[in-house]
Amino acid sequence: MCIVCGMGLCMEHVIREDVDIWEGGYPFPQKKARKKLPRILCEECRDALA
């Protein structure tokens, strides 16, 4: 399921991207976390966000 639009996806069309997580206070994060956050997107939302 795409986290942006909510469209259900098969494993053939899913796009998985790992994005960095930033730690620190608002409004400016101070450092990158060790782990990344997995995101599941459809092709249309990935193109729109890129």
C-alpha positions, 0 to 999 in steps of 0.5 A: 500500500502506497503511504502517500495515496493509499493505493494497493500495490502488488509486489511487482509494482511496489517501489521501496525507498529507504529515507534518512531519519534525522535526530535533534530539535525543531526546526533544525535536526542535528544529525542523521540516525543510524537506521533508515525509514522504509517507504513504500510508494507507487510509481505515480507518487514517486514521480511526483515527489522526485 
